[in-house]
Amino acid sequence: MIHTVNNAPRTTLHEWFARIAAAFPDEVAIELGDQRLTYRELAELTDRLAARLWEAANGRPRRVGLLAARSLVAYAGYLAVHRAGATVIPLGPGFPVARNTRVAAAAELDLILTDGTCAYATELPAPVVTVTDDGLRTLATAPTVPACPSTPDDLAYLLFTSGSTGTPKGVPVRHRNICVYLAQAVAHFGTGPGDRVSQTFELTFDPSVLDLYAAWGTGATLVPASRRDLLRPVRYAADRALTHWNSVPSVITLAERLRALRPGSLPGLRRSMFCGEPLMLRQARAWASAAEHSTIDNAYGPTELTVTCTAHRLPHSAASWPQTSNGTVPIGTFHAGLEARLVDGELCVRGPQRFSGYLDPADNEGRFLAPDGSPCRAAEQLTEAHWYRTGDRVGLLASSGESARNDTASTDGPLAPGMPLVHLGRVDQQVQVHGYRVELGEVEAALRAAPGVLDAVVVALPTPDGSTELAAVHTTVDGAVEHDPREALRDRLPPYMIPARVLAVSALPLTANGKTDRAAVGRLLTA
């Protein structure tokens, strides 16, 4: 079903906000700490900030980096970039300058909008527009910005994911991709005026887009979590009277560790969604006990397929929940309009949510299949009929009368619509850490560049609380490393990509055929 406002489908992200701001001007659009802005007030700030961007760019900007986090400038800035008709490229204020420099250069930014909290903003390769939260409220009324010139085929946002070669990969998502997704996902989430929506994800992580427009596309209130709130999620949800929740599943484990997830402790929640990493049935039971009046959805999808592409809603009664072979909640069925097939056990998808290819076409190699499912030639022009290779293995959910051990991969070929699926793992070296996608090869490349390190292997290990952490072994030049090699990584990688443990070894363990024995590496690190 196409979700509409004023009986017309919305074709750009600006339309998602603008129509609601006109329909519900006096509803609260955002509650950030003790700041509360109505849709009318937020729209006015958005217009003024968009005018500031036009002024700085001497016309319509093309691509604008957003270097702000959990500030009013971050959220008004996201809207203002789209109001100006530009593509938004979120940058991580907590990321090292080297990484944001690579992203800014690859994205060819016209401007960077920052809230003044990042010390190295002026070192990045683009002109910087600094507007503080206090300054945002005092922006002078500017000349009227022309009507938003964006079209459905323009890029809405550009995110950078971990790359196996050591260089982040740019994933451009068009307005038509994200609007098709939102039309289904927002309707399924069931928000509207009076509802209060969590915002736990950083803007560099695409599930944040659902948070923003589940609120701003329906007249609900966005209630961003502060840094402190993220460390005490149950108190955040209860004290801020949230009705709709969206986060990674590891938040549940954190709440359990704090002994805060007690039965009935989240009575106000009506909808709960988890994505970004596998949701364990054990975690879902703990959340369901605390949020007894809430539905629970598990969603799945890589950035290249626009936020999420499948979802599974658990029955209200836990006695009716499916039992899977690996103890995870099923990822469910595909959103309408998407097609899926298995090739050598790997899930491949195409449809209106599929992106058009990486920012650097060289990154397309090996990531797509031809329309008939055969390998795609490196120089082949991508069409909408090409399949995106997710790198994920999935199985068919066993029927209620079968053993959970029967969750196995289907025969290669097309998957029938409405077929519920279970995520069974990866076919490559990509992992999820705190919801972020990490290529182990990128971390290994950074370690090998650290002073004194000769070679390195990084693995993902389960932790006692059910989450995942990175760990590494490395060999050394001349048998010694003067400093912890992780110190060098802090200048190159975001915090979530830095291994929790490193171990120096005399030689990397090898298999009988001479390849690195990753299983043996794991045993070394857990011994």
C-alpha positions as CSV (number, residue, x, y, z in Angstrom):
1,M,0.0,0.0,0.0
2,I,1.3,3.5,-0.9
3,H,1.2,5.7,2.2
4,T,-0.1,9.2,1.2
5,V,-0.8,12.6,2.6
6,N,-3.5,14.7,1.0
7,N,-4.2,11.8,-1.3
8,A,-0.9,12.1,-3.2
9,P,2.2,9.9,-2.9
10,R,5.4,11.7,-1.6
11,T,8.3,11.5,-4.0
12,T,11.1,13.3,-2.2
13,L,12.1,13.4,1.5
14,H,11.3,17.2,1.5
15,E,7.7,16.3,0.6
16,W,7.5,13.9,3.5
17,F,8.2,16.7,6.0
18,A,6.6,19.7,4.2
19,R,3.2,18.2,3.8
20,I,3.0,17.2,7.5
21,A,4.4,20.6,8.6
22,A,1.5,22.2,6.7
23,A,-1.1,19.8,8.0
24,F,-0.1,19.8,11.7
25,P,1.8,23.1,12.3
26,D,1.1,23.2,16.0
27,E,2.1,19.6,16.8
28,V,5.5,19.1,18.4
29,A,8.0,18.0,15.8
30,I,11.0,17.4,18.0
31,E,11.8,17.3,21.7
32,L,15.5,17.5,22.2
33,G,16.4,17.7,25.9
34,D,14.3,20.6,27.2
35,Q,13.9,22.1,23.7
36,R,10.5,21.6,22.0
37,L,9.8,22.8,18.5
38,T,6.5,22.6,16.7
39,Y,6.3,21.7,13.0
40,R,5.8,25.4,12.2
41,E,8.9,26.4,14.1
42,L,11.0,23.6,12.7
43,A,9.9,24.4,9.2
44,E,10.8,28.1,9.7
45,L,14.3,27.1,10.9
46,T,14.7,24.7,8.1
47,D,13.9,27.5,5.5
48,R,16.4,29.9,7.1
49,L,19.1,27.3,7.3
50,A,18.4,26.3,3.6
51,A,18.8,29.9,2.6
52,R,22.1,30.0,4.5
53,L,23.3,27.0,2.5
54,W,22.2,28.6,-0.8
55,E,24.1,31.8,0.2
56,A,27.3,29.9,1.1
57,A,27.2,27.9,-2.2
58,N,26.3,30.9,-4.4
59,G,23.2,29.0,-5.6
60,R,21.8,25.5,-5.2
61,P,24.3,23.3,-3.4
62,R,24.8,19.8,-4.8
63,R,26.2,17.8,-1.9
64,V,26.4,18.9,1.7
65,G,28.2,17.2,4.5
66,L,26.4,17.2,7.9
67,L,29.0,17.2,10.7
68,A,26.7,17.4,13.8
69,A,25.3,14.8,16.2
70,R,22.2,15.0,18.5
71,S,21.9,18.8,18.2
72,L,19.2,20.9,16.9
73,V,21.5,21.9,14.0
74,A,21.9,18.2,13.1
75,Y,18.1,17.6,12.7
76,A,17.2,21.0,11.2
77,G,20.3,20.6,9.0
78,Y,19.1,17.3,7.7
79,L,15.9,18.8,6.6
80,A,17.5,22.0,5.4
81,V,19.9,20.2,3.0
82,H,16.9,18.6,1.3
83,R,14.9,21.8,1.4
84,A,17.9,23.3,-0.5
85,G,17.6,20.6,-3.1
86,A,21.0,18.9,-2.1
87,T,22.2,15.5,-1.1
88,V,23.0,15.0,2.5
89,I,26.2,13.2,3.5
90,P,26.2,12.6,7.3
91,L,29.7,12.7,8.8
92,G,30.6,11.3,12.2
93,P,31.8,13.9,14.7
94,G,33.3,11.1,16.7
95,F,35.1,9.7,13.7
96,P,38.8,10.4,13.2
97,V,39.7,13.3,10.9
98,A,41.4,10.9,8.4
99,R,38.2,9.0,7.8
100,N,36.0,12.1,7.4
101,T,38.6,13.5,5.1
102,R,38.4,10.5,2.8
103,V,34.6,10.6,2.9
104,A,34.4,14.3,2.2
105,A,36.9,14.0,-0.7
106,A,35.1,11.0,-2.2
107,A,31.7,12.7,-2.0
108,E,33.1,15.9,-3.6
109,L,31.2,18.0,-1.1
110,D,30.2,21.6,-1.9
111,L,29.8,22.5,1.7
112,I,30.0,21.1,5.2
113,L,27.4,22.2,7.8
114,T,28.6,21.8,11.3
115,D,27.2,22.7,14.8
116,G,30.6,23.9,16.0
117,T,31.4,21.0,18.2
118,C,33.9,19.2,16.0
119,A,37.4,20.7,16.5
120,Y,38.8,19.6,13.1
121,A,35.9,20.7,10.9
122,T,38.0,23.4,9.1
123,E,40.6,20.8,8.2
124,L,38.2,18.9,5.9
125,P,38.3,19.4,2.2
126,A,35.2,21.6,1.7
127,P,34.0,25.1,2.8
128,V,32.5,25.0,6.3
129,V,29.3,26.6,7.4
130,T,29.1,26.7,11.2
131,V,25.8,27.3,12.9
132,T,25.4,26.6,16.6
133,D,22.1,25.7,18.2
134,D,21.9,29.2,19.7
135,G,22.8,30.7,16.4
136,L,20.2,28.7,14.6
137,R,17.4,30.3,16.5
138,T,18.8,33.7,15.8
139,L,19.4,33.3,12.0
140,A,18.1,36.3,10.3
141,T,15.1,35.9,8.0
142,A,16.7,35.3,4.6
143,P,15.5,35.9,1.1
144,T,13.0,33.2,0.1
145,V,14.7,30.0,-1.2
146,P,13.3,28.8,-4.5
147,A,10.9,25.9,-4.3
148,C,12.7,22.6,-3.6
149,P,14.1,21.5,-7.0
150,S,14.7,17.9,-6.1
151,T,13.2,15.1,-8.2
152,P,12.6,11.4,-7.4
153,D,15.8,10.5,-9.4
154,D,18.0,12.9,-7.4
155,L,20.2,11.5,-4.6
156,A,18.6,11.9,-1.2
157,Y,21.6,10.8,0.9
158,L,25.0,9.3,0.5
159,L,26.3,6.9,3.2
160,F,29.7,5.3,3.4
161,T,30.1,1.7,4.5
162,S,33.1,-0.3,5.4
163,G,35.1,-1.5,2.4
164,S,37.2,-4.7,2.2
165,T,40.0,-2.8,0.4
166,G,40.4,-0.4,3.4
167,T,38.5,2.4,1.7
168,P,34.9,3.3,2.7
169,K,32.4,2.6,-0.1
170,G,29.9,5.3,-1.0
171,V,26.3,4.1,-1.2
172,P,24.1,6.7,-3.0
173,V,20.3,6.4,-2.3
174,R,17.8,8.3,-4.5
175,H,14.6,9.9,-3.3
176,R,12.6,7.3,-5.2
177,N,14.4,4.5,-3.3
178,I,13.8,5.9,0.1
179,C,10.2,7.1,-0.6
180,V,9.2,3.6,-1.7
181,Y,10.7,2.2,1.5
182,L,9.1,4.8,3.8
183,A,5.7,4.4,2.2
184,Q,5.6,0.8,3.5
185,A,7.8,1.0,6.6
186,V,6.1,4.0,8.2
187,A,2.6,2.6,7.6
188,H,3.7,-0.6,9.2
189,F,5.3,1.3,12.2
190,G,1.9,3.0,12.7
191,T,2.8,6.5,13.9
192,G,0.7,9.6,14.0
193,P,0.1,12.9,15.9
194,G,0.6,12.4,19.6
195,D,3.0,9.5,19.2
196,R,6.6,9.8,20.5
197,V,9.4,8.1,18.4
198,S,12.8,7.1,19.7
199,Q,16.0,8.2,17.9
200,T,18.9,6.0,18.9
201,F,20.8,5.7,15.7
202,E,23.5,8.0,14.5
203,L,22.7,9.8,11.3
204,T,25.6,8.0,9.7
205,F,23.6,4.8,10.0
206,D,20.6,4.5,7.7
207,P,18.0,3.2,10.2
208,S,18.0,6.7,11.5
209,V,16.0,7.7,8.4
210,L,13.1,5.6,9.5
211,D,13.2,7.3,12.9
212,L,13.2,10.8,11.3
213,Y,10.3,10.2,8.9
214,A,8.2,7.9,11.1
215,A,7.9,11.1,13.1
216,W,8.1,13.9,10.5
217,G,6.1,12.0,7.9
218,T,3.1,11.5,10.1
219,G,2.9,14.3,12.7
220,A,4.5,12.4,15.5
221,T,7.2,13.8,17.8
222,L,10.9,12.8,17.3
223,V,12.6,12.3,20.7
224,P,16.3,11.9,20.2
225,A,18.3,10.1,22.8
226,S,21.2,11.9,24.5
227,R,24.6,10.2,25.0
228,R,23.5,9.5,28.5
229,D,20.2,8.1,27.4
230,L,21.9,5.6,25.2
231,L,23.6,4.1,28.3
232,R,20.3,3.7,30.1
233,P,17.7,2.8,27.4
234,V,14.9,1.7,29.7
235,R,14.9,4.9,31.7
236,Y,15.1,6.9,28.4
237,A,12.0,5.1,27.0
238,A,10.1,5.4,30.2
239,D,11.0,9.0,31.3
240,R,10.4,10.4,27.8
241,A,7.1,8.5,27.4
242,L,8.1,6.9,24.1
243,T,5.4,5.0,22.2
244,H,7.6,3.8,19.3
245,W,11.0,2.2,19.7
246,N,13.7,1.4,17.1
247,S,17.2,0.2,17.9
248,V,19.8,-2.5,17.5
249,P,19.1,-5.7,19.5
250,S,22.2,-5.3,21.7
251,V,20.4,-2.5,23.5
252,I,18.3,-5.2,25.1
253,T,21.4,-7.0,26.4
254,L,22.6,-3.7,27.8
255,A,19.3,-3.1,29.6
256,E,19.5,-6.7,31.0
257,R,23.0,-6.2,32.2
258,L,21.8,-3.0,34.0
259,R,19.0,-5.1,35.5
260,A,16.6,-2.5,34.2
261,L,14.5,-4.6,31.9
262,R,11.9,-5.8,34.5
263,P,8.5,-7.2,33.6
264,G,6.1,-4.3,32.8
265,S,8.9,-1.7,33.0
266,L,8.0,-0.3,29.5
267,P,4.2,0.0,29.7
268,G,3.9,3.0,27.2
269,L,5.5,1.3,24.2
270,R,3.1,0.2,21.4
271,R,5.6,-0.6,18.7
272,S,9.1,-1.9,18.9
273,M,11.4,-2.6,16.0
274,F,14.9,-4.0,16.0
275,C,17.4,-4.1,13.1
276,G,21.1,-3.8,12.3
277,E,22.1,-7.2,13.8
278,P,20.5,-10.5,14.6
279,L,17.7,-10.4,17.1
280,M,17.8,-13.4,19.3
281,L,14.5,-15.0,20.5
282,R,15.9,-14.8,24.0
283,Q,16.3,-11.0,23.7
284,A,12.8,-10.7,22.2
285,R,11.3,-12.5,25.1
286,A,13.0,-10.2,27.6
287,W,11.8,-7.1,25.7
288,A,8.2,-8.5,25.3
289,S,8.0,-9.0,29.1
290,A,9.0,-5.4,29.7
291,A,6.9,-3.9,26.9
292,E,3.9,-6.0,27.3
293,H,1.6,-3.8,25.2
294,S,4.0,-3.5,22.3
295,T,4.3,-5.4,19.0
296,I,7.9,-6.6,18.2
297,D,9.3,-6.5,14.7
298,N,12.6,-7.8,13.4
299,A,13.8,-6.1,10.3
300,Y,16.7,-6.9,7.9
301,G,18.4,-5.1,5.0
302,P,21.7,-3.8,3.8
303,T,22.2,-0.1,3.1
304,E,22.2,-0.9,-0.6
305,L,18.6,-2.0,-0.4
306,T,17.5,1.2,1.5
307,V,17.4,0.7,5.2
308,T,15.5,-2.6,5.5
309,C,13.9,-4.9,2.9
310,T,12.2,-7.6,5.1
311,A,10.3,-7.6,8.4
312,H,8.8,-10.2,10.7
313,R,6.3,-9.3,13.4
314,L,6.2,-11.7,16.3
315,P,2.7,-12.9,17.5
316,H,1.5,-11.3,20.7
317,S,1.7,-14.7,22.5
318,A,5.2,-15.9,23.0
319,A,3.9,-19.5,23.0
320,S,3.2,-19.0,19.2
321,W,6.6,-17.7,18.4
322,P,8.6,-19.7,15.8
323,Q,11.6,-21.7,16.9
324,T,14.5,-21.3,14.5
325,S,17.6,-23.4,14.0
326,N,19.9,-20.7,15.3
327,G,17.7,-19.1,18.0
328,T,17.2,-15.9,16.0
329,V,13.9,-14.2,15.3
330,P,13.0,-14.7,11.6
331,I,13.8,-11.8,9.2
332,G,10.4,-12.4,7.7
333,T,9.1,-11.6,4.2
334,F,10.1,-9.0,1.6
335,H,8.5,-5.6,1.2
336,A,6.1,-5.3,-1.7
337,G,7.8,-4.8,-5.1
338,L,11.1,-6.6,-4.2
339,E,12.2,-9.8,-5.9
340,A,14.7,-12.2,-4.4
341,R,16.6,-15.3,-5.5
342,L,19.3,-17.5,-4.1
343,V,22.5,-18.1,-6.0
344,D,24.9,-20.6,-4.4
345,G,23.0,-20.0,-1.2
346,E,23.5,-16.3,-1.3
347,L,20.5,-13.9,-1.1
348,C,20.2,-11.6,-4.2
349,V,17.6,-8.9,-4.5
350,R,16.3,-6.4,-7.0
351,G,13.4,-3.9,-7.1
352,P,12.6,-0.2,-6.4
353,Q,14.6,-0.1,-3.1
354,R,17.8,-1.3,-4.7
355,F,20.4,1.4,-5.2
356,S,21.8,2.2,-8.6
357,G,25.4,1.2,-7.9
358,Y,28.3,2.5,-5.7
359,L,29.7,6.0,-5.9
360,D,32.9,4.5,-7.3
361,P,31.8,2.2,-10.1
362,A,34.9,0.0,-9.4
363,D,33.2,-1.1,-6.2
364,N,30.4,-2.6,-8.3
365,E,32.6,-5.5,-9.3
366,G,31.5,-8.7,-7.8
367,R,28.4,-7.2,-6.1
368,F,25.8,-7.7,-8.8
369,L,24.4,-10.5,-11.0
370,A,23.0,-10.2,-14.5
371,P,19.2,-10.2,-14.9
372,D,19.3,-14.0,-15.6
373,G,21.2,-14.6,-12.4
374,S,24.5,-15.2,-14.1
375,P,27.8,-13.5,-13.1
376,C,27.9,-9.8,-14.1
377,R,30.8,-8.6,-16.2
378,A,32.9,-5.9,-14.6
379,A,32.2,-3.3,-17.3
380,E,28.5,-4.2,-17.7
381,Q,26.1,-1.3,-17.4
382,L,23.8,-1.8,-14.5
383,T,20.0,-1.8,-15.1
384,E,17.0,-2.1,-12.7
385,A,16.9,-5.8,-13.7
386,H,20.3,-6.6,-12.2
387,W,20.4,-8.4,-8.8
388,Y,22.3,-7.0,-5.8
389,R,24.3,-9.7,-4.0
390,T,23.8,-9.2,-0.3
391,G,26.5,-11.6,0.9
392,D,23.9,-13.1,3.3
393,R,22.8,-16.7,3.6
394,V,19.1,-17.2,4.4
395,G,16.9,-20.2,5.0
396,L,13.2,-20.9,4.8
397,L,11.4,-20.7,8.1
398,A,10.3,-24.2,9.1
399,S,6.5,-24.6,9.4
400,S,5.0,-24.9,12.9
401,G,4.9,-28.7,12.5
402,E,8.5,-29.1,11.6
403,S,11.7,-29.2,13.6
404,A,13.6,-25.9,13.9
405,R,16.5,-27.8,12.5
406,N,14.8,-27.7,9.1
407,D,15.5,-24.0,8.6
408,T,17.7,-24.6,5.7
409,A,18.6,-22.8,2.4
410,S,16.1,-23.2,-0.4
411,T,17.2,-24.6,-3.7
412,D,18.9,-21.9,-5.8
413,G,16.5,-19.9,-7.8
414,P,13.7,-17.3,-7.3
415,L,12.1,-17.1,-3.9
416,A,8.3,-17.0,-3.9
417,P,6.7,-13.8,-2.6
418,G,5.6,-14.0,1.1
419,M,8.1,-16.7,1.9
420,P,9.3,-16.1,5.6
421,L,13.1,-16.3,5.9
422,V,15.7,-16.9,8.6
423,H,19.1,-15.3,8.5
424,L,21.8,-18.0,8.6
425,G,25.0,-16.0,8.4
426,R,27.4,-14.5,5.8
427,V,29.2,-15.8,2.8
428,D,32.1,-13.3,3.2
429,Q,34.1,-11.5,5.9
430,Q,31.6,-8.9,6.7
431,V,30.1,-8.6,10.2
432,Q,27.8,-6.4,12.2
433,V,29.2,-4.6,15.2
434,H,26.8,-2.6,17.3
435,G,24.6,-2.5,14.1
436,Y,27.3,-1.1,11.9
437,R,28.5,-3.1,8.9
438,V,32.3,-3.9,9.2
439,E,34.5,-5.4,6.6
440,L,37.2,-7.3,8.5
441,G,39.6,-6.6,5.6
442,E,39.3,-2.8,6.2
443,V,40.4,-3.3,9.9
444,E,43.2,-5.7,8.9
445,A,44.5,-3.1,6.3
446,A,44.5,-0.4,9.0
447,L,46.4,-2.7,11.4
448,R,49.0,-3.6,8.8
449,A,49.7,0.1,8.4
450,A,50.3,0.6,12.1
451,P,54.0,1.1,13.1
452,G,55.8,-2.2,13.8
453,V,53.0,-4.5,12.5
454,L,53.9,-6.9,9.7
455,D,50.6,-8.8,9.2
456,A,47.3,-9.0,11.0
457,V,44.0,-11.0,11.1
458,V,40.8,-9.7,12.6
459,V,37.9,-11.9,13.7
460,A,34.5,-11.3,15.2
461,L,33.9,-13.1,18.5
462,P,30.7,-13.5,20.5
463,T,30.6,-11.9,23.9
464,P,29.0,-13.4,27.0
465,D,26.2,-10.9,26.8
466,G,25.3,-12.1,23.2
467,S,26.7,-9.2,21.2
468,T,29.8,-9.2,18.9
469,E,33.2,-7.7,19.3
470,L,36.3,-7.5,17.1
471,A,39.6,-9.1,18.1
472,A,42.9,-9.4,16.3
473,V,46.3,-11.2,16.2
474,H,49.3,-9.7,14.4
475,T,52.9,-10.4,13.7
476,T,55.6,-7.8,14.1
477,V,58.5,-6.3,12.4
478,D,61.7,-7.4,14.1
479,G,59.7,-9.2,16.7
480,A,58.6,-6.1,18.7
481,V,55.9,-3.4,18.8
482,E,56.6,-0.5,21.1
483,H,53.0,0.6,21.4
484,D,49.6,-0.9,21.3
485,P,48.8,-0.9,17.6
486,R,45.2,0.2,18.4
487,E,46.6,3.6,19.2
488,A,47.3,4.1,15.5
489,L,43.8,2.9,14.6
490,R,42.1,5.7,16.5
491,D,43.5,8.1,13.9
492,R,42.0,6.1,11.0
493,L,38.9,4.2,12.1
494,P,35.7,4.9,13.9
495,P,35.5,3.6,17.5
496,Y,33.2,0.7,16.6
497,M,35.9,-0.7,14.2
498,I,38.7,-0.8,16.7
499,P,39.4,-4.4,18.1
500,A,38.6,-4.9,21.7
501,R,41.6,-7.2,22.0
502,V,44.9,-7.6,20.1
503,L,47.5,-10.3,20.5
504,A,51.0,-10.4,19.1
505,V,52.1,-13.8,17.7
506,S,55.3,-15.1,16.2
507,A,53.4,-16.4,13.1
508,L,49.8,-16.5,11.9
509,P,48.2,-19.9,12.1
510,L,47.7,-21.6,8.7
511,T,45.5,-24.3,7.3
512,A,46.9,-27.4,5.5
513,N,46.6,-25.6,2.2
514,G,48.5,-22.5,3.4
515,K,45.6,-20.1,4.0
516,T,45.1,-18.2,7.3
517,D,43.3,-20.4,9.8
518,R,40.7,-18.0,11.1
519,A,39.2,-20.7,13.4
520,A,42.6,-21.1,15.0
521,V,42.9,-17.4,15.4
522,G,39.6,-17.4,17.3
523,R,40.9,-20.1,19.6
524,L,44.1,-18.1,20.3
525,L,42.0,-15.1,21.3
526,T,39.7,-17.0,23.5
527,A,42.2,-19.3,25.2
